[in-house]
Amino acid sequence: MPTVREIEQYLFRLAPKEGAMSWDNVGLLLGTPETEVHCVLVALDITEAVADEAIAAGAELIIAHHPLINCHWLPVQTVRADTPQGHLLQKLLRADISAICMHTNLDVAKGGVNDALATALKIVDPGPLTEDGLGRVGNLSKPMALPDFIKYVSDTLGCNGVRYAAAGKPVSRLAVGGGACGEHVDRCLELNCDTFVTADLSYHQFLDAIPKGINLIDAGHFPTEDVVCYTLLETLHTQFPILQVEKSTAHREVIQYYVKGE
């Protein structure tokens, strides 16, 4: 059986560590490198529910996108059972479950988050949005009216809801950015995009979209990134056919929407 270290090395061949941003924390973040792995759980985040799911499945390893510890929004200062992060870390340690996280390196990697998102939305011949390889830009095989495209995005990505600003254009040439990529709106305009699908957009980004002449679609952080879990599932099955590899069913979009009736 492959070890945790061997699986980490394979994942770094797919998404080299050098692609990660300077503030990021990727690779094996918790556990024992030499542990033999029989069962892997793949999830976007490692939550309490995902940890419980891994324990129930007998998994020795969780592979996730978002770092479990020591990134700029989730620093480790203590590992105490009376804090949410400490409780989760202690649970994983007691169960001897390792955690590998592939984050911004997987965002920019070929076949990573943004390629998975572009593939899901059927963008033709997508190329990188930014010079460092973030995001993807390309064309639809044929233009779609914006309302139809919004429904298509929501249905395809399994969104609980979609926020958008309409610039009065059909969707033909578009960019996608998994997760929070709102700072790249101007780059989308430079590349003649009529539409940008990303997540975590601010009020002012929506407000500015209409005079800039671009449709902005916020499809949510989880839906725009969770697509990569299926890519990881497939590639792990191919590389390590002896492994039992499962995608988390406990982890799902947590943001709900209330829409005022007519």
C-alpha positions as CSV (number, residue, x, y, z in Angstrom):
1,M,0.0,0.0,0.0
2,P,1.2,3.6,-0.7
3,T,2.4,5.7,2.2
4,V,1.2,9.1,3.1
5,R,4.5,10.5,1.9
6,E,4.2,8.7,-1.5
7,I,0.7,10.2,-2.0
8,E,2.0,13.7,-1.0
9,Q,4.8,13.3,-3.5
10,Y,2.4,12.3,-6.2
11,L,0.1,15.3,-5.5
12,F,3.1,17.7,-5.6
13,R,3.9,16.3,-9.1
14,L,0.4,17.3,-10.1
15,A,0.5,20.7,-8.3
16,P,4.1,21.7,-7.5
17,K,4.7,23.3,-4.2
18,E,6.4,26.2,-5.9
19,G,3.1,27.3,-7.3
20,A,1.7,28.1,-3.8
21,M,1.5,31.7,-2.7
22,S,4.0,32.8,-0.1
23,W,1.5,33.0,2.7
24,D,0.0,29.6,2.0
25,N,0.6,26.3,3.8
26,V,0.4,23.2,1.6
27,G,1.4,19.5,1.7
28,L,1.3,17.1,4.6
29,L,0.1,19.3,7.5
30,L,-0.8,16.7,10.1
31,G,0.1,13.1,10.6
32,T,2.8,10.5,9.9
33,P,4.6,10.4,6.5
34,E,5.3,6.6,6.7
35,T,1.8,5.5,7.5
36,E,0.4,3.0,5.0
37,V,-2.8,4.2,3.5
38,H,-5.8,2.0,2.6
39,C,-8.6,4.5,2.5
40,V,-8.6,8.2,1.5
41,L,-11.3,10.8,2.0
42,V,-11.3,13.8,-0.3
43,A,-13.0,17.1,0.7
44,L,-12.8,20.8,0.0
45,D,-12.3,21.6,3.8
46,I,-11.5,19.5,6.8
47,T,-14.4,20.1,9.2
48,E,-15.6,18.2,12.3
49,A,-18.2,16.5,10.1
50,V,-15.4,15.5,7.6
51,A,-13.2,14.2,10.4
52,D,-16.1,12.1,11.8
53,E,-16.8,10.8,8.2
54,A,-13.1,9.8,7.9
55,I,-13.1,8.0,11.2
56,A,-16.3,6.1,10.3
57,A,-14.8,5.1,6.9
58,G,-11.6,3.9,8.5
59,A,-9.6,6.4,6.4
60,E,-6.0,7.0,7.3
61,L,-5.7,10.2,5.2
62,I,-7.8,13.2,4.3
63,I,-6.9,15.2,1.2
64,A,-8.3,18.7,1.2
65,H,-8.0,22.0,-0.7
66,H,-8.1,24.5,2.1
67,P,-5.3,24.3,4.6
68,L,-6.1,22.9,8.0
69,I,-3.6,25.0,9.9
70,N,-1.1,27.8,9.7
71,C,-2.4,29.8,6.8
72,H,-3.1,33.5,7.2
73,W,-6.8,33.1,8.1
74,L,-6.3,30.0,10.4
75,P,-3.1,30.3,12.3
76,V,-2.3,27.8,15.1
77,Q,-1.6,29.5,18.4
78,T,-2.8,26.7,20.7
79,V,-4.2,23.2,20.4
80,R,-6.9,23.3,23.0
81,A,-9.9,21.0,23.2
82,D,-12.1,24.0,24.1
83,T,-11.5,25.8,20.8
84,P,-13.0,24.7,17.5
85,Q,-9.6,24.3,15.7
86,G,-7.9,22.6,18.7
87,H,-10.8,20.2,19.1
88,L,-10.6,19.2,15.4
89,L,-6.8,18.8,15.5
90,Q,-7.0,16.6,18.6
91,K,-9.7,14.5,17.1
92,L,-7.6,13.8,14.0
93,L,-4.5,13.1,16.0
94,R,-6.3,10.7,18.3
95,A,-7.7,8.8,15.3
96,D,-4.2,8.8,13.6
97,I,-5.6,10.5,10.5
98,S,-3.1,12.4,8.3
99,A,-4.1,15.6,6.4
100,I,-2.6,16.7,3.1
101,C,-3.8,20.1,1.7
102,M,-3.2,21.4,-1.8
103,H,-4.4,25.0,-2.0
104,T,-3.1,27.8,-4.2
105,N,-0.7,25.5,-5.9
106,L,-3.7,23.5,-7.0
107,D,-5.5,26.7,-8.1
108,V,-2.8,27.4,-10.7
109,A,-1.8,23.9,-11.7
110,K,-2.8,22.4,-15.0
111,G,-5.8,20.2,-14.3
112,G,-6.4,21.9,-11.0
113,V,-9.2,24.0,-9.6
114,N,-9.6,26.4,-12.4
115,D,-9.4,23.8,-15.2
116,A,-12.0,21.7,-13.3
117,L,-14.3,24.7,-13.2
118,A,-13.7,25.6,-16.8
119,T,-14.4,22.0,-17.8
120,A,-17.6,21.9,-15.8
121,L,-18.9,25.0,-17.5
122,K,-17.8,23.8,-20.9
123,I,-15.5,26.6,-21.8
124,V,-13.8,25.9,-25.1
125,D,-10.0,25.8,-25.1
126,P,-9.5,27.7,-21.8
127,G,-6.2,29.5,-21.1
128,P,-4.9,31.1,-17.9
129,L,-6.5,34.4,-16.8
130,T,-3.4,35.8,-15.0
131,E,0.3,35.6,-15.7
132,D,0.8,33.4,-12.6
133,G,-1.7,30.9,-14.0
134,L,-4.7,31.8,-11.9
135,G,-8.2,31.5,-13.4
136,R,-9.2,30.5,-16.9
137,V,-10.6,32.4,-19.9
138,G,-12.2,31.2,-23.1
139,N,-15.4,31.0,-25.1
140,L,-18.7,29.1,-25.0
141,S,-19.4,27.0,-28.0
142,K,-22.3,29.3,-28.7
143,P,-23.6,32.4,-26.9
144,M,-26.2,32.2,-24.1
145,A,-28.6,34.8,-22.7
146,L,-27.4,35.8,-19.3
147,P,-30.5,34.4,-17.4
148,D,-30.1,31.1,-19.1
149,F,-26.4,31.0,-18.3
150,I,-27.0,31.9,-14.7
151,K,-29.4,28.9,-14.4
152,Y,-26.8,26.7,-16.1
153,V,-24.1,27.7,-13.7
154,S,-26.3,27.2,-10.7
155,D,-27.5,23.8,-11.9
156,T,-24.0,22.6,-13.0
157,L,-22.2,23.6,-9.8
158,G,-25.1,22.7,-7.5
159,C,-25.3,26.3,-6.0
160,N,-27.8,27.1,-3.3
161,G,-28.1,30.5,-4.9
162,V,-26.2,32.8,-7.3
163,R,-25.5,36.6,-6.9
164,Y,-25.0,38.5,-10.1
165,A,-24.8,41.9,-11.8
166,A,-26.1,42.2,-15.3
167,A,-24.3,44.5,-17.8
168,G,-26.9,43.8,-20.5
169,K,-24.7,41.4,-22.5
170,P,-25.2,37.8,-23.6
171,V,-22.5,35.4,-22.4
172,S,-20.0,34.4,-25.1
173,R,-16.4,35.1,-23.9
174,L,-16.0,34.5,-20.2
175,A,-13.5,34.0,-17.4
176,V,-13.7,31.8,-14.3
177,G,-11.9,32.0,-11.0
178,G,-12.5,29.4,-8.4
179,G,-12.9,30.9,-5.0
180,A,-12.2,34.6,-4.3
181,C,-10.9,36.1,-7.5
182,G,-12.7,39.4,-7.6
183,E,-9.5,41.5,-7.9
184,H,-9.1,40.2,-11.4
185,V,-12.2,41.9,-12.9
186,D,-10.0,44.4,-14.8
187,R,-7.9,41.6,-16.2
188,C,-11.1,40.0,-17.6
189,L,-11.9,43.3,-19.3
190,E,-8.4,43.4,-20.8
191,L,-9.1,40.0,-22.3
192,N,-12.5,41.2,-23.8
193,C,-14.6,39.0,-21.5
194,D,-18.3,39.8,-21.3
195,T,-18.8,37.6,-18.1
196,F,-16.8,36.6,-15.1
197,V,-17.8,33.7,-12.8
198,T,-16.1,33.7,-9.4
199,A,-16.9,34.0,-5.7
200,D,-16.9,36.2,-2.7
201,L,-17.5,39.4,-4.6
202,S,-18.0,42.6,-2.7
203,Y,-20.7,45.2,-3.0
204,H,-18.4,47.7,-4.8
205,Q,-17.3,45.1,-7.3
206,F,-20.9,44.5,-8.3
207,L,-21.6,48.2,-8.3
208,D,-18.7,48.9,-10.7
209,A,-19.4,46.0,-13.0
210,I,-22.3,47.6,-14.9
211,P,-20.4,50.8,-16.0
212,K,-17.4,48.6,-16.8
213,G,-19.6,46.5,-19.0
214,I,-19.1,43.1,-17.6
215,N,-21.5,40.5,-16.2
216,L,-20.4,39.4,-12.7
217,I,-21.6,36.1,-11.3
218,D,-20.8,35.1,-7.7
219,A,-21.5,31.4,-7.7
220,G,-20.1,30.8,-4.2
221,H,-16.7,29.7,-2.8
222,F,-17.7,26.1,-2.2
223,P,-19.4,25.5,-5.6
224,T,-16.6,27.0,-7.7
225,E,-13.9,25.0,-5.9
226,D,-15.6,21.7,-4.9
227,V,-15.4,20.6,-8.6
228,V,-11.7,19.9,-8.1
229,C,-12.5,17.1,-5.6
230,Y,-13.9,15.0,-8.4
231,T,-10.6,15.6,-10.4
232,L,-8.6,14.4,-7.4
233,L,-10.8,11.4,-6.9
234,E,-10.3,10.4,-10.5
235,T,-6.5,10.9,-10.6
236,L,-6.0,9.1,-7.3
237,H,-8.1,6.1,-8.5
238,T,-5.9,6.0,-11.6
239,Q,-2.5,6.4,-9.9
240,F,-3.3,4.2,-6.9
241,P,-6.0,1.7,-8.0
242,I,-5.5,-0.4,-4.9
243,L,-6.7,2.5,-2.7
244,Q,-10.2,3.1,-1.5
245,V,-10.8,6.7,-2.4
246,E,-14.1,8.5,-1.5
247,K,-15.4,12.0,-1.8
248,S,-16.9,13.5,1.3
249,T,-20.7,13.6,1.4
250,A,-20.8,15.3,4.8
251,H,-19.2,18.5,3.5
252,R,-21.4,20.7,1.4
253,E,-22.3,24.3,0.7
254,V,-23.2,26.0,4.0
255,I,-24.5,29.3,2.7
256,Q,-28.3,29.5,2.4
257,Y,-30.3,32.2,0.6
258,Y,-33.6,33.8,1.4
259,V,-35.2,35.5,-1.6
260,K,-38.1,37.9,-1.0
261,G,-41.2,36.8,-2.8
262,E,-43.0,38.9,-5.3
